Each structure stands twice: as C-alpha cells, then as structure tokens.
Amino acid sequence: MSTYRSLGIFRYIFDLVGTRVASLYLVVFLIFHFLIGNQFKVQSDMQALNRLMPHFDSLADFTEKGIPIDEDTLDEQVLYFKSVLQYMMSFSAAHEMLGLSYFYQGKVDQAEESLNKAIESNPETFWFYYNQGVFYYKKKDFAKSVESFQKALGCDPKKTITFMASSKIYLPIFLASKL
C-alpha cells in the first residue's frame, strides 16, 4: 500500500481497475462535470439576474404620463440588459429594452445599434420597428422613419402580442402599467 501512496491515488485506481476502464471513467466524469457544472452555473446566474430585474414603474409612468425616467434608473436598466445579453446574446427583448434605455439617455447611436439587433433576432415584432421609426424621426431621418413605421404596420399583431406576453421582460412592464 505504501507504494501506491507514493504513486498517488490515481495510479492506484488505474492499477486496480485497469487503464482503459479508469480512463473511460475519467473522461465520462470530466464531460459530465463540464456539461452539468456549466448548466448549473448558467441556471444560477439566470436566477440572480431575475432577482436583479429592475422595476419598470418609471417606464410605465413615462409611457402613460410623460414623467421622465431618472438617470439612475436608466443606468440600472442599461447594466441589467447588458448582463442579460452576456448570457443570451440573441434575446431580442433585451436588445430592444437596452436600446430604449440608451435612447432615453440620449445615446441615439447605441440605441439604434441595439434596436437593429432586436430586429435581426425577431423581425416580426411591431414595437421594434415602431421604436426604430421614432429613433429615426428624432434624428430627423424622415425617409427611414416612414420606412420603419410601414414595416411596423406590416407586422402580424398576433405574433407581436404572443411575443410580448411570453416575455419575462415585457410582462412586468405590462403589470406596472395602469392601462
């Protein structure tokens, strides 16, 4: 036994069960650890992100009453949606909400980039094109604004409603809204 201690526990296991069997178990263990371990980490990170989701009362107040969103809230939203996109790069609702947050901060170019990514990920959502039209209108690019509004009108309302109602991002906004 003292010989096995000096060789280490792995050498002892390899000698006991055979090199091929031990190698197979080691490979299976590493694959299992990598796949399952990463899945638990992502799941844990997503739960943490869900707990950190900002409140959307200020966005609902802005939409309904025109009350401006304060800078701290916008910074919080930008940080949150950037964090979401680290895990789900093609999550169109997060791209759109990040674009809106940038837009309200006056960062129109970043807003446009985020909104374009939302449209790339989900080109059948009315609100993405509508907001894009508003961005172009604010930039005084009226031709692109009209084009975006026309694309918005071409979207299937059922698909937009289904998308919005199934989103973890839009549902809290709807619930905060008094409409």
VEXFIRO-134101 format. One record per residue (C-alpha): x, y, z; residue in one letter; residue number from 1. Coordinates in steps of 0.001 Angstrom, whole numbers, plus 500000, padded with zeros to 6 digits. Layout:
<kegu><xx>X</xx><yy>Y</yy><zz>Z</zz><miba>a</miba><drenlo>NUM</drenlo></kegu>
...
% end
This chain:
<kegu><xx>500000</xx><yy>500000</yy><zz>500000</zz><miba>m</miba><drenlo>1</drenlo></kegu>
<kegu><xx>502864</xx><yy>502397</yy><zz>500735</zz><miba>s</miba><drenlo>2</drenlo></kegu>
<kegu><xx>503946</xx><yy>502005</yy><zz>497113</zz><miba>t</miba><drenlo>3</drenlo></kegu>
<kegu><xx>500501</xx><yy>503170</yy><zz>495996</zz><miba>y</miba><drenlo>4</drenlo></kegu>
<kegu><xx>500618</xx><yy>506193</yy><zz>498301</zz><miba>r</miba><drenlo>5</drenlo></kegu>
<kegu><xx>503820</xx><yy>507357</yy><zz>496728</zz><miba>s</miba><drenlo>6</drenlo></kegu>
<kegu><xx>502327</xx><yy>506904</yy><zz>493231</zz><miba>l</miba><drenlo>7</drenlo></kegu>
<kegu><xx>499138</xx><yy>508720</yy><zz>494184</zz><miba>g</miba><drenlo>8</drenlo></kegu>
<kegu><xx>495523</xx><yy>507766</yy><zz>494330</zz><miba>i</miba><drenlo>9</drenlo></kegu>
<kegu><xx>495023</xx><yy>507960</yy><zz>490558</zz><miba>f</miba><drenlo>10</drenlo></kegu>
<kegu><xx>497791</xx><yy>505488</yy><zz>489873</zz><miba>r</miba><drenlo>11</drenlo></kegu>
<kegu><xx>496269</xx><yy>503161</yy><zz>492494</zz><miba>y</miba><drenlo>12</drenlo></kegu>
<kegu><xx>492851</xx><yy>503338</yy><zz>490785</zz><miba>i</miba><drenlo>13</drenlo></kegu>
<kegu><xx>494386</xx><yy>502783</yy><zz>487342</zz><miba>f</miba><drenlo>14</drenlo></kegu>
<kegu><xx>496234</xx><yy>499702</yy><zz>488626</zz><miba>d</miba><drenlo>15</drenlo></kegu>
<kegu><xx>493141</xx><yy>498399</yy><zz>490439</zz><miba>l</miba><drenlo>16</drenlo></kegu>
<kegu><xx>490564</xx><yy>498601</yy><zz>487612</zz><miba>v</miba><drenlo>17</drenlo></kegu>
<kegu><xx>492753</xx><yy>498803</yy><zz>484555</zz><miba>g</miba><drenlo>18</drenlo></kegu>
<kegu><xx>493960</xx><yy>501716</yy><zz>482491</zz><miba>t</miba><drenlo>19</drenlo></kegu>
<kegu><xx>491209</xx><yy>501611</yy><zz>479867</zz><miba>r</miba><drenlo>20</drenlo></kegu>
<kegu><xx>488339</xx><yy>501439</yy><zz>482334</zz><miba>v</miba><drenlo>21</drenlo></kegu>
<kegu><xx>489816</xx><yy>504143</yy><zz>484558</zz><miba>a</miba><drenlo>22</drenlo></kegu>
<kegu><xx>490459</xx><yy>506367</yy><zz>481510</zz><miba>s</miba><drenlo>23</drenlo></kegu>
<kegu><xx>486870</xx><yy>505884</yy><zz>480366</zz><miba>l</miba><drenlo>24</drenlo></kegu>
<kegu><xx>485538</xx><yy>506784</yy><zz>483828</zz><miba>y</miba><drenlo>25</drenlo></kegu>
<kegu><xx>487785</xx><yy>509842</yy><zz>483946</zz><miba>l</miba><drenlo>26</drenlo></kegu>
<kegu><xx>486603</xx><yy>511049</yy><zz>480520</zz><miba>v</miba><drenlo>27</drenlo></kegu>
<kegu><xx>482937</xx><yy>510484</yy><zz>481444</zz><miba>v</miba><drenlo>28</drenlo></kegu>
<kegu><xx>483458</xx><yy>512309</yy><zz>484747</zz><miba>f</miba><drenlo>29</drenlo></kegu>
<kegu><xx>485088</xx><yy>515288</yy><zz>483029</zz><miba>l</miba><drenlo>30</drenlo></kegu>
<kegu><xx>482378</xx><yy>515520</yy><zz>480348</zz><miba>i</miba><drenlo>31</drenlo></kegu>
<kegu><xx>479625</xx><yy>515205</yy><zz>482953</zz><miba>f</miba><drenlo>32</drenlo></kegu>
<kegu><xx>481285</xx><yy>517780</yy><zz>485198</zz><miba>h</miba><drenlo>33</drenlo></kegu>
<kegu><xx>481758</xx><yy>520207</yy><zz>482301</zz><miba>f</miba><drenlo>34</drenlo></kegu>
<kegu><xx>478223</xx><yy>519880</yy><zz>480893</zz><miba>l</miba><drenlo>35</drenlo></kegu>
<kegu><xx>476269</xx><yy>519683</yy><zz>484123</zz><miba>i</miba><drenlo>36</drenlo></kegu>
<kegu><xx>478508</xx><yy>522081</yy><zz>486050</zz><miba>g</miba><drenlo>37</drenlo></kegu>
<kegu><xx>478106</xx><yy>524781</yy><zz>483395</zz><miba>n</miba><drenlo>38</drenlo></kegu>
<kegu><xx>474360</xx><yy>524197</yy><zz>483205</zz><miba>q</miba><drenlo>39</drenlo></kegu>
<kegu><xx>474015</xx><yy>524746</yy><zz>486963</zz><miba>f</miba><drenlo>40</drenlo></kegu>
<kegu><xx>476192</xx><yy>527874</yy><zz>486787</zz><miba>k</miba><drenlo>41</drenlo></kegu>
<kegu><xx>474124</xx><yy>529381</yy><zz>483961</zz><miba>v</miba><drenlo>42</drenlo></kegu>
<kegu><xx>470905</xx><yy>528465</yy><zz>485758</zz><miba>q</miba><drenlo>43</drenlo></kegu>
<kegu><xx>472204</xx><yy>530061</yy><zz>488958</zz><miba>s</miba><drenlo>44</drenlo></kegu>
<kegu><xx>473327</xx><yy>533181</yy><zz>487081</zz><miba>d</miba><drenlo>45</drenlo></kegu>
<kegu><xx>469929</xx><yy>533490</yy><zz>485402</zz><miba>m</miba><drenlo>46</drenlo></kegu>
<kegu><xx>468162</xx><yy>533219</yy><zz>488767</zz><miba>q</miba><drenlo>47</drenlo></kegu>
<kegu><xx>470400</xx><yy>536003</yy><zz>490087</zz><miba>a</miba><drenlo>48</drenlo></kegu>
<kegu><xx>469592</xx><yy>538134</yy><zz>487035</zz><miba>l</miba><drenlo>49</drenlo></kegu>
<kegu><xx>465873</xx><yy>537561</yy><zz>487552</zz><miba>n</miba><drenlo>50</drenlo></kegu>
<kegu><xx>466205</xx><yy>538765</yy><zz>491152</zz><miba>r</miba><drenlo>51</drenlo></kegu>
<kegu><xx>468083</xx><yy>541857</yy><zz>489965</zz><miba>l</miba><drenlo>52</drenlo></kegu>
<kegu><xx>465495</xx><yy>542774</yy><zz>487323</zz><miba>m</miba><drenlo>53</drenlo></kegu>
<kegu><xx>464782</xx><yy>546494</yy><zz>487701</zz><miba>p</miba><drenlo>54</drenlo></kegu>
<kegu><xx>461327</xx><yy>547812</yy><zz>488426</zz><miba>h</miba><drenlo>55</drenlo></kegu>
<kegu><xx>459577</xx><yy>549213</yy><zz>485390</zz><miba>f</miba><drenlo>56</drenlo></kegu>
<kegu><xx>457201</xx><yy>551580</yy><zz>487158</zz><miba>d</miba><drenlo>57</drenlo></kegu>
<kegu><xx>459149</xx><yy>554585</yy><zz>485866</zz><miba>s</miba><drenlo>58</drenlo></kegu>
<kegu><xx>458927</xx><yy>553308</yy><zz>482297</zz><miba>l</miba><drenlo>59</drenlo></kegu>
<kegu><xx>455179</xx><yy>552796</yy><zz>482677</zz><miba>a</miba><drenlo>60</drenlo></kegu>
<kegu><xx>454844</xx><yy>556311</yy><zz>484166</zz><miba>d</miba><drenlo>61</drenlo></kegu>
<kegu><xx>456839</xx><yy>557745</yy><zz>481278</zz><miba>f</miba><drenlo>62</drenlo></kegu>
<kegu><xx>454692</xx><yy>555942</yy><zz>478717</zz><miba>t</miba><drenlo>63</drenlo></kegu>
<kegu><xx>451388</xx><yy>556852</yy><zz>480367</zz><miba>e</miba><drenlo>64</drenlo></kegu>
<kegu><xx>452050</xx><yy>560287</yy><zz>481871</zz><miba>k</miba><drenlo>65</drenlo></kegu>
<kegu><xx>455199</xx><yy>561579</yy><zz>480193</zz><miba>g</miba><drenlo>66</drenlo></kegu>
<kegu><xx>457122</xx><yy>561623</yy><zz>483520</zz><miba>i</miba><drenlo>67</drenlo></kegu>
<kegu><xx>460848</xx><yy>561493</yy><zz>482642</zz><miba>p</miba><drenlo>68</drenlo></kegu>
<kegu><xx>462878</xx><yy>558485</yy><zz>483757</zz><miba>i</miba><drenlo>69</drenlo></kegu>
<kegu><xx>465664</xx><yy>559459</yy><zz>486149</zz><miba>d</miba><drenlo>70</drenlo></kegu>
<kegu><xx>469280</xx><yy>558855</yy><zz>485160</zz><miba>e</miba><drenlo>71</drenlo></kegu>
<kegu><xx>469964</xx><yy>556309</yy><zz>487956</zz><miba>d</miba><drenlo>72</drenlo></kegu>
<kegu><xx>467063</xx><yy>554149</yy><zz>486800</zz><miba>t</miba><drenlo>73</drenlo></kegu>
<kegu><xx>468314</xx><yy>554301</yy><zz>483221</zz><miba>l</miba><drenlo>74</drenlo></kegu>
<kegu><xx>471829</xx><yy>553329</yy><zz>484326</zz><miba>d</miba><drenlo>75</drenlo></kegu>
<kegu><xx>470360</xx><yy>550407</yy><zz>486278</zz><miba>e</miba><drenlo>76</drenlo></kegu>
<kegu><xx>468396</xx><yy>549276</yy><zz>483224</zz><miba>q</miba><drenlo>77</drenlo></kegu>
<kegu><xx>471414</xx><yy>549523</yy><zz>480925</zz><miba>v</miba><drenlo>78</drenlo></kegu>
<kegu><xx>473509</xx><yy>547445</yy><zz>483336</zz><miba>l</miba><drenlo>79</drenlo></kegu>
<kegu><xx>470760</xx><yy>544856</yy><zz>483714</zz><miba>y</miba><drenlo>80</drenlo></kegu>
<kegu><xx>470089</xx><yy>544407</yy><zz>479995</zz><miba>f</miba><drenlo>81</drenlo></kegu>
<kegu><xx>473809</xx><yy>544252</yy><zz>479192</zz><miba>k</miba><drenlo>82</drenlo></kegu>
<kegu><xx>474109</xx><yy>541496</yy><zz>481814</zz><miba>s</miba><drenlo>83</drenlo></kegu>
<kegu><xx>471184</xx><yy>539587</yy><zz>480300</zz><miba>v</miba><drenlo>84</drenlo></kegu>
<kegu><xx>472783</xx><yy>539814</yy><zz>476867</zz><miba>l</miba><drenlo>85</drenlo></kegu>
<kegu><xx>476003</xx><yy>538269</yy><zz>478170</zz><miba>q</miba><drenlo>86</drenlo></kegu>
<kegu><xx>474039</xx><yy>535043</yy><zz>478654</zz><miba>y</miba><drenlo>87</drenlo></kegu>
<kegu><xx>471527</xx><yy>535329</yy><zz>475820</zz><miba>m</miba><drenlo>88</drenlo></kegu>
<kegu><xx>473126</xx><yy>537306</yy><zz>473022</zz><miba>m</miba><drenlo>89</drenlo></kegu>
<kegu><xx>470173</xx><yy>536991</yy><zz>470656</zz><miba>s</miba><drenlo>90</drenlo></kegu>
<kegu><xx>467448</xx><yy>537829</yy><zz>473206</zz><miba>f</miba><drenlo>91</drenlo></kegu>
<kegu><xx>465579</xx><yy>540408</yy><zz>471132</zz><miba>s</miba><drenlo>92</drenlo></kegu>
<kegu><xx>463535</xx><yy>541879</yy><zz>474013</zz><miba>a</miba><drenlo>93</drenlo></kegu>
<kegu><xx>466737</xx><yy>542640</yy><zz>475944</zz><miba>a</miba><drenlo>94</drenlo></kegu>
<kegu><xx>468265</xx><yy>544289</yy><zz>472868</zz><miba>h</miba><drenlo>95</drenlo></kegu>
<kegu><xx>465172</xx><yy>546431</yy><zz>472430</zz><miba>e</miba><drenlo>96</drenlo></kegu>
<kegu><xx>464969</xx><yy>547465</yy><zz>476089</zz><miba>m</miba><drenlo>97</drenlo></kegu>
<kegu><xx>468694</xx><yy>548249</yy><zz>476099</zz><miba>l</miba><drenlo>98</drenlo></kegu>
<kegu><xx>468102</xx><yy>550377</yy><zz>473004</zz><miba>g</miba><drenlo>99</drenlo></kegu>
<kegu><xx>465236</xx><yy>552227</yy><zz>474683</zz><miba>l</miba><drenlo>100</drenlo></kegu>
<kegu><xx>467361</xx><yy>552851</yy><zz>477777</zz><miba>s</miba><drenlo>101</drenlo></kegu>
<kegu><xx>470188</xx><yy>554210</yy><zz>475621</zz><miba>y</miba><drenlo>102</drenlo></kegu>
<kegu><xx>467695</xx><yy>556344</yy><zz>473706</zz><miba>f</miba><drenlo>103</drenlo></kegu>
<kegu><xx>466317</xx><yy>557918</yy><zz>476894</zz><miba>y</miba><drenlo>104</drenlo></kegu>
<kegu><xx>469921</xx><yy>558609</yy><zz>477959</zz><miba>q</miba><drenlo>105</drenlo></kegu>
<kegu><xx>470462</xx><yy>560469</yy><zz>474700</zz><miba>g</miba><drenlo>106</drenlo></kegu>
<kegu><xx>472804</xx><yy>557802</yy><zz>473276</zz><miba>k</miba><drenlo>107</drenlo></kegu>
<kegu><xx>470971</xx><yy>557554</yy><zz>469966</zz><miba>v</miba><drenlo>108</drenlo></kegu>
<kegu><xx>473666</xx><yy>555677</yy><zz>468015</zz><miba>d</miba><drenlo>109</drenlo></kegu>
<kegu><xx>473931</xx><yy>552961</yy><zz>470680</zz><miba>q</miba><drenlo>110</drenlo></kegu>
<kegu><xx>470129</xx><yy>552837</yy><zz>470824</zz><miba>a</miba><drenlo>111</drenlo></kegu>
<kegu><xx>469919</xx><yy>552342</yy><zz>467081</zz><miba>e</miba><drenlo>112</drenlo></kegu>
<kegu><xx>472529</xx><yy>549561</yy><zz>467169</zz><miba>e</miba><drenlo>113</drenlo></kegu>
<kegu><xx>470678</xx><yy>547710</yy><zz>469934</zz><miba>s</miba><drenlo>114</drenlo></kegu>
<kegu><xx>467348</xx><yy>548065</yy><zz>468204</zz><miba>l</miba><drenlo>115</drenlo></kegu>
<kegu><xx>468789</xx><yy>546791</yy><zz>464929</zz><miba>n</miba><drenlo>116</drenlo></kegu>
<kegu><xx>469989</xx><yy>543680</yy><zz>466792</zz><miba>k</miba><drenlo>117</drenlo></kegu>
<kegu><xx>466483</xx><yy>543202</yy><zz>468205</zz><miba>a</miba><drenlo>118</drenlo></kegu>
<kegu><xx>465022</xx><yy>543397</yy><zz>464709</zz><miba>i</miba><drenlo>119</drenlo></kegu>
<kegu><xx>467627</xx><yy>540940</yy><zz>463376</zz><miba>e</miba><drenlo>120</drenlo></kegu>
<kegu><xx>466676</xx><yy>538456</yy><zz>466112</zz><miba>s</miba><drenlo>121</drenlo></kegu>
<kegu><xx>462925</xx><yy>538932</yy><zz>465752</zz><miba>n</miba><drenlo>122</drenlo></kegu>
<kegu><xx>461873</xx><yy>540760</yy><zz>462582</zz><miba>p</miba><drenlo>123</drenlo></kegu>
<kegu><xx>458150</xx><yy>540220</yy><zz>463145</zz><miba>e</miba><drenlo>124</drenlo></kegu>
<kegu><xx>457573</xx><yy>542416</yy><zz>466203</zz><miba>t</miba><drenlo>125</drenlo></kegu>
<kegu><xx>455645</xx><yy>545644</yy><zz>465687</zz><miba>f</miba><drenlo>126</drenlo></kegu>
<kegu><xx>457240</xx><yy>547566</yy><zz>468581</zz><miba>w</miba><drenlo>127</drenlo></kegu>
<kegu><xx>460799</xx><yy>547047</yy><zz>467340</zz><miba>f</miba><drenlo>128</drenlo></kegu>
<kegu><xx>460028</xx><yy>548752</yy><zz>464045</zz><miba>y</miba><drenlo>129</drenlo></kegu>
<kegu><xx>457847</xx><yy>551368</yy><zz>465697</zz><miba>y</miba><drenlo>130</drenlo></kegu>
<kegu><xx>460632</xx><yy>552350</yy><zz>468111</zz><miba>n</miba><drenlo>131</drenlo></kegu>
<kegu><xx>463122</xx><yy>552321</yy><zz>465263</zz><miba>q</miba><drenlo>132</drenlo></kegu>
<kegu><xx>460828</xx><yy>554749</yy><zz>463417</zz><miba>g</miba><drenlo>133</drenlo></kegu>
<kegu><xx>460766</xx><yy>557022</yy><zz>466477</zz><miba>v</miba><drenlo>134</drenlo></kegu>
<kegu><xx>464581</xx><yy>556933</yy><zz>466680</zz><miba>f</miba><drenlo>135</drenlo></kegu>
<kegu><xx>464910</xx><yy>557896</yy><zz>463021</zz><miba>y</miba><drenlo>136</drenlo></kegu>
<kegu><xx>462304</xx><yy>560610</yy><zz>463459</zz><miba>y</miba><drenlo>137</drenlo></kegu>
<kegu><xx>464285</xx><yy>562089</yy><zz>466390</zz><miba>k</miba><drenlo>138</drenlo></kegu>
<kegu><xx>467404</xx><yy>562002</yy><zz>464208</zz><miba>k</miba><drenlo>139</drenlo></kegu>
<kegu><xx>465396</xx><yy>563826</yy><zz>461503</zz><miba>k</miba><drenlo>140</drenlo></kegu>
<kegu><xx>465885</xx><yy>560963</yy><zz>459072</zz><miba>d</miba><drenlo>141</drenlo></kegu>
<kegu><xx>462275</xx><yy>561075</yy><zz>457930</zz><miba>f</miba><drenlo>142</drenlo></kegu>
<kegu><xx>462614</xx><yy>558657</yy><zz>454998</zz><miba>a</miba><drenlo>143</drenlo></kegu>
<kegu><xx>463944</xx><yy>555888</yy><zz>457254</zz><miba>k</miba><drenlo>144</drenlo></kegu>
<kegu><xx>461349</xx><yy>556790</yy><zz>459855</zz><miba>s</miba><drenlo>145</drenlo></kegu>
<kegu><xx>458494</xx><yy>556288</yy><zz>457380</zz><miba>v</miba><drenlo>146</drenlo></kegu>
<kegu><xx>460056</xx><yy>553027</yy><zz>456182</zz><miba>e</miba><drenlo>147</drenlo></kegu>
<kegu><xx>460251</xx><yy>551703</yy><zz>459759</zz><miba>s</miba><drenlo>148</drenlo></kegu>
<kegu><xx>456677</xx><yy>552719</yy><zz>460516</zz><miba>f</miba><drenlo>149</drenlo></kegu>
<kegu><xx>455491</xx><yy>550955</yy><zz>457352</zz><miba>q</miba><drenlo>150</drenlo></kegu>
<kegu><xx>457347</xx><yy>547792</yy><zz>458394</zz><miba>k</miba><drenlo>151</drenlo></kegu>
<kegu><xx>455707</xx><yy>548054</yy><zz>461823</zz><miba>a</miba><drenlo>152</drenlo></kegu>
<kegu><xx>452284</xx><yy>548195</yy><zz>460198</zz><miba>l</miba><drenlo>153</drenlo></kegu>
<kegu><xx>453162</xx><yy>545096</yy><zz>458174</zz><miba>g</miba><drenlo>154</drenlo></kegu>
<kegu><xx>453790</xx><yy>543004</yy><zz>461274</zz><miba>c</miba><drenlo>155</drenlo></kegu>
<kegu><xx>451267</xx><yy>540374</yy><zz>462343</zz><miba>d</miba><drenlo>156</drenlo></kegu>
<kegu><xx>449602</xx><yy>541669</yy><zz>465554</zz><miba>p</miba><drenlo>157</drenlo></kegu>
<kegu><xx>449099</xx><yy>538132</yy><zz>466889</zz><miba>k</miba><drenlo>158</drenlo></kegu>
<kegu><xx>452825</xx><yy>537386</yy><zz>466677</zz><miba>k</miba><drenlo>159</drenlo></kegu>
<kegu><xx>453663</xx><yy>540651</yy><zz>468429</zz><miba>t</miba><drenlo>160</drenlo></kegu>
<kegu><xx>451164</xx><yy>540037</yy><zz>471224</zz><miba>i</miba><drenlo>161</drenlo></kegu>
<kegu><xx>452278</xx><yy>536423</yy><zz>471656</zz><miba>t</miba><drenlo>162</drenlo></kegu>
<kegu><xx>455915</xx><yy>537506</yy><zz>471822</zz><miba>f</miba><drenlo>163</drenlo></kegu>
<kegu><xx>455251</xx><yy>540309</yy><zz>474294</zz><miba>m</miba><drenlo>164</drenlo></kegu>
<kegu><xx>453001</xx><yy>538210</yy><zz>476548</zz><miba>a</miba><drenlo>165</drenlo></kegu>
<kegu><xx>455548</xx><yy>535399</yy><zz>476769</zz><miba>s</miba><drenlo>166</drenlo></kegu>
<kegu><xx>458481</xx><yy>537680</yy><zz>477607</zz><miba>s</miba><drenlo>167</drenlo></kegu>
<kegu><xx>459915</xx><yy>537928</yy><zz>481114</zz><miba>k</miba><drenlo>168</drenlo></kegu>
<kegu><xx>460878</xx><yy>541488</yy><zz>480254</zz><miba>i</miba><drenlo>169</drenlo></kegu>
<kegu><xx>457608</xx><yy>542841</yy><zz>478893</zz><miba>y</miba><drenlo>170</drenlo></kegu>
<kegu><xx>455277</xx><yy>541142</yy><zz>481358</zz><miba>l</miba><drenlo>171</drenlo></kegu>
<kegu><xx>456476</xx><yy>543234</yy><zz>484354</zz><miba>p</miba><drenlo>172</drenlo></kegu>
<kegu><xx>456095</xx><yy>546377</yy><zz>482236</zz><miba>i</miba><drenlo>173</drenlo></kegu>
<kegu><xx>452528</xx><yy>545460</yy><zz>481383</zz><miba>f</miba><drenlo>174</drenlo></kegu>
<kegu><xx>451822</xx><yy>544701</yy><zz>485042</zz><miba>l</miba><drenlo>175</drenlo></kegu>
<kegu><xx>453276</xx><yy>548075</yy><zz>486098</zz><miba>a</miba><drenlo>176</drenlo></kegu>
<kegu><xx>451141</xx><yy>549829</yy><zz>483517</zz><miba>s</miba><drenlo>177</drenlo></kegu>
<kegu><xx>447764</xx><yy>551168</yy><zz>484533</zz><miba>k</miba><drenlo>178</drenlo></kegu>
<kegu><xx>446339</xx><yy>550944</yy><zz>481005</zz><miba>l</miba><drenlo>179</drenlo></kegu>
% end
